[in-house]
Amino acid sequence: MKETPLYARHAALGATIVDFGGWAMPVQYTNVIEEHRTTREKAGLFDICHMGEFTVKGSQVFDFLQWVLSRNIADQEVGQVKLSVLTNEQGGIVDDLTVYKFADDHYMLVTNAGTKDKDLAWLQKAQADKGFDVTIEDISDATGKLDFQGPAAESVLQQITRDDLKPVKFYGFIETEVLGMPAIVSRSGYTGEDGFEIYADSTRIGEIWDEILRLGTAAGVAPIGLGARDTLRLECGMNLYGHEINDEITPLEGRYGWVTDLGKDFIGVEVLRKQKEAGVPRKLVGFEMVGRGIAREHYPISKDGQPIGMVSSGTFAPTVNKAIGMAHLKPEYCAEGTEIDIEIRGKHVAAKVVKLPFYKRS
């Protein structure tokens, strides 16, 4: 397994290490529920160094990104982050990713860890096929990344950040210094809480990790593993690649219609226009268990004895204190309040379709 620059620190903290897409990652330090609540109530620090980062530069970078991304980025400003998806010729999702704009000819794409190499190959192919005047550079190994999420995150991070963080808007970023070293800080994340993503030199990211944990001791800041990261994102109805979305699921089926502009040309748009007109064959919805049990990925779902879909993710959600999940269902069964049955260990257990997200920060 590959190791992030922080691996030794996780081991020293006694974290439970698991194989996550070929990376040795901490799934928990204490337990998932405690770490989940720490993030919601105080602040949690996450090692996200395994994710991918590409710079895309050149005179035709805007045209190139408009072609490969589903989202129209014509109104994106310097210092703004946009969520989008890469689509294939069949309209499926190659990856969901964030797009950082530094200048008219300079962007950064942040990808999922398990799809990084696939994404890079896809972008290089698209560039070569159309001959766009752009340079794509994989800076993942040189880039360290932390997520710092929760109510105490701003006050702690501000102590080691050169520039004022308060003016940074949600899905905005600044180029600054953190602990005296060049860094990018964006106000975004994957937990539903206010917080930041911090990018710095991978050889020095451990210094920032250590100092945040030291400064945050009084505020109850703690390191958080992938287990709580999953329960936090699921409570907020956020997609996880390989679960809610993949190469065969379109943005219209995966609750990413809002980042898909069918009025512009991009890879796979004709398929998506036809799907929009005909109606999608499945939709991604939220559900909560009515009967006892926790639904897990791939559990079959039925209605009146007929198969209607499958669970994409499921867990016990500490904040809402319920067993919840997301699932792909036939469209006629997606109305809020629809009663469904989920097969759990050979038994049909009652559940119902509910509105997403399950949790929203007040």
C-alpha positions as CSV (number, residue, x, y, z in Angstrom):
1,M,0.0,0.0,0.0
2,K,1.1,3.6,-0.7
3,E,1.6,5.8,2.3
4,T,0.9,9.5,2.7
5,P,3.5,11.8,4.2
6,L,1.6,11.5,7.5
7,Y,1.5,7.7,7.8
8,A,4.1,7.6,10.6
9,R,2.0,10.1,12.6
10,H,-1.1,8.0,12.2
11,A,0.7,4.9,13.4
12,A,2.2,6.8,16.4
13,L,-1.3,7.9,17.4
14,G,-2.5,4.3,17.4
15,A,-4.8,4.7,14.4
16,T,-6.4,1.6,12.8
17,I,-4.9,1.5,9.3
18,V,-6.9,0.0,6.4
19,D,-6.3,-0.3,2.6
20,F,-8.3,2.5,1.0
21,G,-7.9,2.3,-2.8
22,G,-4.3,1.1,-2.4
23,W,-3.4,3.6,0.3
24,A,-2.7,2.8,3.9
25,M,-5.1,5.2,5.6
26,P,-6.4,5.7,9.2
27,V,-10.0,4.5,9.5
28,Q,-10.3,5.6,13.1
29,Y,-8.2,6.7,16.1
30,T,-10.7,6.2,18.9
31,N,-14.1,5.3,17.4
32,V,-16.2,6.5,14.5
33,I,-19.1,8.0,16.6
34,E,-16.7,10.0,18.9
35,E,-14.7,11.3,15.9
36,H,-18.0,12.2,14.0
37,R,-19.2,14.2,17.0
38,T,-15.9,15.9,17.5
39,T,-16.1,17.2,13.9
40,R,-19.6,18.5,14.3
41,E,-19.1,20.0,17.8
42,K,-15.5,21.1,17.8
43,A,-13.2,20.4,14.9
44,G,-11.6,17.5,13.2
45,L,-8.4,17.2,11.2
46,F,-8.2,14.8,8.2
47,D,-5.3,13.5,6.2
48,I,-6.4,13.9,2.5
49,C,-2.9,13.7,1.0
50,H,-3.9,10.7,-1.1
51,M,-6.1,12.8,-3.3
52,G,-5.0,14.0,-6.8
53,E,-4.0,17.5,-7.9
54,F,-3.4,18.6,-11.5
55,T,-2.5,22.0,-12.8
56,V,-3.9,22.9,-16.2
57,K,-2.3,25.9,-17.9
58,G,-2.3,27.4,-21.4
59,S,-3.9,29.8,-23.8
60,Q,-6.9,27.4,-24.4
61,V,-7.4,26.2,-20.9
62,F,-10.9,27.6,-20.6
63,D,-12.0,26.0,-23.9
64,F,-10.4,22.7,-22.8
65,L,-12.1,22.6,-19.4
66,Q,-15.5,23.6,-20.9
67,W,-15.1,20.5,-23.2
68,V,-14.2,18.0,-20.5
69,L,-16.4,19.3,-17.6
70,S,-20.1,19.1,-17.4
71,R,-20.4,22.4,-15.6
72,N,-20.3,25.7,-17.3
73,I,-17.4,27.6,-15.8
74,A,-17.8,30.8,-17.8
75,D,-18.8,32.8,-14.7
76,Q,-16.0,31.3,-12.5
77,E,-13.8,34.1,-11.0
78,V,-10.2,34.0,-9.8
79,G,-10.2,32.7,-6.3
80,Q,-13.3,30.6,-6.7
81,V,-13.8,26.9,-6.5
82,K,-16.4,25.0,-8.6
83,L,-17.6,21.4,-8.2
84,S,-18.0,19.6,-11.5
85,V,-17.8,16.2,-13.1
86,L,-15.8,14.7,-15.9
87,T,-18.0,12.8,-18.3
88,N,-17.3,10.0,-20.8
89,E,-18.8,9.6,-24.3
90,Q,-21.7,7.6,-22.8
91,G,-22.5,10.4,-20.3
92,G,-21.2,8.4,-17.4
93,I,-19.1,10.0,-14.6
94,V,-15.3,9.6,-14.9
95,D,-14.9,11.5,-11.6
96,D,-16.4,14.3,-9.6
97,L,-13.8,16.9,-8.8
98,T,-13.2,20.5,-7.7
99,V,-11.9,23.2,-10.1
100,Y,-9.7,26.1,-8.7
101,K,-9.2,29.2,-10.9
102,F,-5.9,31.0,-10.3
103,A,-5.9,33.0,-13.6
104,D,-7.5,33.0,-17.0
105,D,-4.8,30.6,-18.1
106,H,-4.2,28.6,-14.9
107,Y,-6.5,26.2,-13.1
108,M,-6.1,23.3,-10.6
109,L,-8.2,20.2,-10.6
110,V,-8.5,18.2,-7.4
111,T,-9.6,14.6,-8.0
112,N,-10.5,11.5,-6.0
113,A,-7.5,9.3,-4.9
114,G,-8.7,6.1,-6.6
115,T,-9.4,7.8,-9.9
116,K,-6.4,10.0,-10.2
117,D,-4.5,8.0,-12.8
118,K,-7.7,7.3,-14.8
119,D,-8.6,11.0,-14.7
120,L,-5.1,12.1,-15.9
121,A,-5.2,9.6,-18.8
122,W,-8.7,10.8,-19.7
123,L,-7.7,14.5,-19.7
124,Q,-4.6,13.8,-21.7
125,K,-6.6,11.9,-24.3
126,A,-9.2,14.7,-24.6
127,Q,-6.4,17.2,-25.0
128,A,-4.7,15.2,-27.7
129,D,-7.9,14.4,-29.6
130,K,-8.8,18.1,-30.0
131,G,-5.3,19.5,-30.0
132,F,-6.0,22.0,-27.2
133,D,-3.0,24.3,-26.4
134,V,-2.8,23.3,-22.7
135,T,-0.2,21.7,-20.4
136,I,-1.5,19.3,-17.8
137,E,0.9,18.5,-14.9
138,D,0.3,16.0,-12.1
139,I,1.5,17.7,-8.9
140,S,-0.1,15.1,-6.5
141,D,3.1,13.7,-5.1
142,A,4.5,17.2,-4.3
143,T,1.2,18.4,-2.8
144,G,0.1,17.7,0.8
145,K,-3.6,18.2,1.6
146,L,-5.4,18.5,4.9
147,D,-9.1,19.0,5.7
148,F,-9.8,20.9,8.9
149,Q,-13.6,20.9,9.6
150,G,-15.8,22.1,12.4
151,P,-16.9,25.1,14.5
152,A,-13.4,25.7,15.9
153,A,-11.5,25.3,12.7
154,E,-11.3,29.0,11.7
155,S,-10.0,30.3,15.0
156,V,-7.3,27.6,15.3
157,L,-6.1,27.8,11.7
158,Q,-6.1,31.6,11.8
159,Q,-3.3,31.5,14.4
160,I,-0.9,30.1,11.8
161,T,-2.2,31.7,8.6
162,R,-0.8,34.9,7.3
163,D,-4.0,36.3,5.8
164,D,-7.4,36.9,7.3
165,L,-9.7,33.9,6.8
166,K,-13.0,35.6,7.5
167,P,-13.4,37.2,4.0
168,V,-12.8,33.8,2.4
169,K,-16.3,32.8,1.1
170,F,-17.7,29.3,0.9
171,Y,-16.1,27.6,-2.2
172,G,-13.5,30.4,-2.3
173,F,-9.7,30.2,-1.8
174,I,-6.6,32.3,-1.2
175,E,-2.9,31.9,-1.8
176,T,-1.3,32.6,1.5
177,E,1.2,31.2,4.0
178,V,0.4,28.7,6.7
179,L,3.1,28.3,9.4
180,G,5.3,30.5,7.3
181,M,5.2,28.2,4.2
182,P,3.4,28.9,0.9
183,A,-0.1,27.4,1.0
184,I,-3.5,27.4,-0.7
185,V,-6.5,27.5,1.7
186,S,-10.0,27.0,0.5
187,R,-13.3,27.3,2.5
188,S,-14.9,24.0,1.5
189,G,-15.0,20.4,2.6
190,Y,-16.8,17.1,2.7
191,T,-18.5,17.1,6.1
192,G,-21.2,19.8,6.0
193,E,-19.4,21.9,8.6
194,D,-17.6,25.2,8.1
195,G,-14.0,24.4,7.5
196,F,-11.0,24.5,5.2
197,E,-8.9,22.5,2.8
198,I,-5.1,23.3,3.2
199,Y,-2.6,22.5,0.4
200,A,1.1,22.8,1.0
201,D,4.4,21.1,0.2
202,S,4.0,17.4,0.9
203,T,7.5,17.3,2.6
204,R,6.3,19.8,5.2
205,I,2.6,19.1,5.5
206,G,3.3,17.2,8.7
207,E,4.5,20.4,10.4
208,I,1.1,22.0,9.8
209,W,-0.7,18.8,11.0
210,D,1.3,18.8,14.2
211,E,0.8,22.5,14.9
212,I,-3.0,22.4,14.3
213,L,-3.3,19.5,16.7
214,R,-1.1,21.3,19.3
215,L,-2.9,24.6,19.0
216,G,-6.3,23.0,18.9
217,T,-5.9,20.9,22.1
218,A,-7.8,23.4,24.3
219,A,-10.7,23.5,21.7
220,G,-11.0,19.8,21.6
221,V,-9.5,19.4,18.1
222,A,-8.7,15.8,17.2
223,P,-7.5,13.8,14.2
224,I,-10.3,12.1,12.3
225,G,-10.3,8.9,10.3
226,L,-12.0,7.7,7.1
227,G,-14.8,6.0,9.1
228,A,-16.2,9.3,10.4
229,R,-15.5,11.1,7.2
230,D,-17.9,8.6,5.6
231,T,-20.7,9.1,8.2
232,L,-20.2,12.9,8.0
233,R,-20.5,13.1,4.2
234,L,-23.4,10.6,4.2
235,E,-25.5,12.7,6.7
236,C,-25.0,15.6,4.3
237,G,-26.1,13.6,1.2
238,M,-22.7,13.9,-0.5
239,N,-21.7,11.5,-3.2
240,L,-18.8,9.0,-2.9
241,Y,-17.2,7.9,-6.1
242,G,-17.6,4.1,-6.6
243,H,-20.8,4.2,-4.5
244,E,-23.3,6.8,-5.6
245,I,-21.5,7.6,-8.9
246,N,-19.3,5.8,-11.4
247,D,-18.5,5.5,-15.1
248,E,-21.9,4.0,-15.8
249,I,-24.0,6.5,-13.8
250,T,-24.8,9.8,-15.4
251,P,-24.9,13.2,-13.6
252,L,-28.7,13.3,-14.1
253,E,-29.0,9.9,-12.3
254,G,-26.5,10.8,-9.5
255,R,-27.9,14.1,-8.2
256,Y,-25.3,16.1,-10.2
257,G,-27.8,17.6,-12.6
258,W,-27.1,21.0,-11.0
259,V,-23.5,20.9,-12.2
260,T,-24.5,19.8,-15.7
261,D,-25.2,22.5,-18.3
262,L,-26.9,20.8,-21.3
263,G,-26.8,24.1,-23.1
264,K,-23.1,23.8,-23.8
265,D,-21.1,21.3,-25.7
266,F,-19.0,18.8,-23.7
267,I,-18.1,15.1,-23.8
268,G,-21.2,13.0,-23.7
269,V,-23.7,15.9,-23.8
270,E,-25.8,14.4,-26.6
271,V,-26.4,11.3,-24.6
272,L,-27.4,13.4,-21.6
273,R,-29.7,15.6,-23.6
274,K,-31.5,12.5,-24.9
275,Q,-31.7,11.1,-21.3
276,K,-33.1,14.3,-20.0
277,E,-35.8,14.2,-22.7
278,A,-36.7,10.6,-22.3
279,G,-36.4,10.5,-18.5
280,V,-33.8,8.9,-16.4
281,P,-34.0,5.1,-15.7
282,R,-33.0,5.6,-12.0
283,K,-32.6,8.3,-9.5
284,L,-30.4,8.7,-6.4
285,V,-32.5,9.2,-3.2
286,G,-32.1,9.1,0.5
287,F,-33.8,6.7,2.8
288,E,-34.0,6.0,6.5
289,M,-34.7,2.7,8.2
290,V,-38.1,2.1,9.8
291,G,-37.3,-1.4,10.9
292,R,-34.3,-2.5,12.8
293,G,-31.0,-2.8,10.9
294,I,-28.4,-1.0,8.9
295,A,-28.4,-1.1,5.2
296,R,-25.1,-1.5,3.4
297,E,-23.8,-1.0,-0.1
298,H,-25.3,-3.4,-2.7
299,Y,-28.2,-4.5,-0.5
300,P,-31.2,-5.1,-2.8
301,I,-34.4,-3.0,-2.5
302,S,-37.9,-4.1,-3.4
303,K,-41.5,-2.8,-3.3
304,D,-44.4,-5.2,-3.1
305,G,-42.0,-8.1,-3.8
306,Q,-40.6,-6.5,-7.0
307,P,-36.9,-5.3,-7.3
308,I,-36.7,-1.6,-7.7
309,G,-33.1,-0.7,-6.9
310,M,-30.0,-1.1,-4.7
311,V,-28.3,0.6,-1.8
312,S,-25.3,2.7,-2.7
313,S,-24.2,3.7,0.9
314,G,-25.7,3.1,4.3
315,T,-24.7,3.6,8.0
316,F,-25.8,4.7,11.4
317,A,-25.8,8.5,11.5
318,P,-24.7,9.8,14.9
319,T,-26.0,13.4,14.5
320,V,-29.5,12.4,13.4
321,N,-29.5,9.2,15.5
322,K,-30.9,7.1,12.7
323,A,-29.9,4.3,10.3
324,I,-29.8,6.1,6.9
325,G,-28.5,5.6,3.4
326,M,-28.7,6.5,-0.2
327,A,-29.9,4.3,-3.1
328,H,-30.5,4.2,-6.8
329,L,-34.2,3.5,-7.4
330,K,-36.6,3.4,-10.3
331,P,-38.1,6.9,-10.7
332,E,-41.6,5.9,-9.9
333,Y,-40.5,4.9,-6.3
334,C,-38.5,8.1,-5.5
335,A,-41.3,10.2,-4.0
336,E,-40.6,11.3,-0.4
337,G,-42.4,9.0,2.0
338,T,-42.5,6.0,-0.3
339,E,-42.2,2.8,1.7
340,I,-39.6,0.3,0.6
341,D,-38.1,-2.9,1.7
342,I,-34.3,-3.5,2.0
343,E,-33.0,-7.0,2.2
344,I,-30.7,-7.3,5.2
345,R,-29.1,-10.7,5.9
346,G,-31.9,-12.5,4.1
347,K,-34.8,-10.5,5.7
348,H,-36.9,-7.7,4.2
349,V,-36.7,-4.7,6.5
350,A,-38.9,-1.7,6.2
351,A,-37.5,1.7,5.2
352,K,-38.8,4.9,3.6
353,V,-37.6,7.5,1.1
354,V,-36.7,10.8,2.7
355,K,-35.5,14.2,1.6
356,L,-31.8,14.9,1.3
357,P,-29.7,16.0,3.1
358,F,-30.3,14.2,6.3
359,Y,-28.4,16.9,8.2
360,K,-27.7,20.6,7.4
361,R,-25.7,22.9,9.6
362,S,-27.8,25.6,11.2
